[in-house]
Structure formats: C-alpha cells, structure tokens
Amino acid sequence: MLYVVATPIGDVSEISLRALEVLKNAEVVICESTKEASKLLRAHGITGKTYELLNEHTTADEVKTLADLCTEKNVALVSDCGTPGFCDPGANLVKLCRQKKILVKSVLGASALMGLLSLSGERLDQFIFRGFLPAETEARRKALQEIQKEKRPMVLMDTPYRLKKTLGDLQEFFPKRRALLALNLSQEEEKILEGTAESLIKQLPYDKAEFMILLYEG
C-alpha cells in the first residue's frame, strides 16, 4: 500500500495527526531527500526508518522498483514540503501504482495553493493553475505570450532563485494586472504583497524566496 503524505510547507507543526500515525507505522518512507525527511520525522519523535529516494533524477526502472516495494510493505511517500505528486516527481510513482492496482491513499495536509487562494480576499469560483514556467528563455517567452490570452485568475510558481525574473516577466507581459505574491508561506519570513508587478518589485523584501503568484482576473 502507498500513502501519499502531505508534509508542512513551513512550520513543522502544520502536519495532521493522521499523517504522523501513518509515518510512525510506515515500513518504508520514500522521499526527495533523506536529510529533509529525517529532519521532519525527528522533529516529531519518529526515528529508525528505512528511506528510499524519489526525485527528478530517479529513472523509470527505479520507479518500478519502488512500486514493487509498495506491493509488499506499507509505504509512505513524502516530498520535501507540501503534497507529493503536486508539481512533484512523486506523481510518477502514484501513476504506476494505480496502473498496477496497488492501493493508494491520500493523507491530506498543508497546501501552499489553498493557502495562497485563502489570502486573496477574493471569491474565486474558478482559476487556472499554470504552475512552473519553462526555464529556457525562448520557451518561457512563448508560454507567457500564450497565457497573455487568458483572462481568468491564474496561479504561477517557480523556483526561489527566479523570483525577480518572474516578476520582471510579469511586468513585461502583464503590466496592468493586479497580482498577489506570497513569499515563504508558513515560515517566520512570510510576506504577502499585492499590486502590479512594478509595485511588487519595489516592495520586494528578498532576492530569493519560496513563492507563488496569483494573477487576478484580467
């Protein structure tokens, strides 16, 4: 059996009682990095676990081996933070387990996406999740040109070191659209900023941070 376990996106106490119970009873914990996973488990008094890695470097054959493991043992899948499978290589394992008819259960928890939407102060009955933009310049510009056509609210994200670049892109492609910028959600350094891309750049307190952006309706 495979349990897909959501972990905190910031404060280590933001984890469900059910998640802790699943992690205590798991025979194997599959994670992106043993450093982050063991740090979280130790914070909750859980030690002595067997860890297996699943990240962007994991091959298809290695994913198959992990799926086979789920047929024999109770396995917990975690990411470094948030919910595995959401913009995360854990999706490959979940897909294969479902194909193999291996039972997969979700253990819900903290969500950066829901956190962002809840902070907007807007009733959003629908929105587009665009997620990560391409890193390569030409593909990135093409993607931005495409989403210029979308008028519904849209959620964008990227890696922490592309924070300034992403805001620069928004200033170029969406100069008049209002946006909500969430930085380091659920951490001591959390900041929530709102305005046009130009005003967000002026308010920006960090050069690098975990972030998500909600572009309001255009």
Secondary structure, DSSP 8 states (H G I E B T S, - for coil): -EEEE-B-SS-TT---HHHHHHHHH-SEEEES-HHHHHHHHHHTT----EEEE-STT--HHHHHHHHHHHHHS-EEE--SSB-TTSSSTHHHHHHHHHHTT--EEEE----HHHHHHHTS-S--S--EEEEE--SSHHHHHHHHHHHTT--S-EEEEE-GGGHHHHHHHHHHH-TT--EEEEESTTSTT-EEEEE-HHHHHHH---SS--EEEEE---
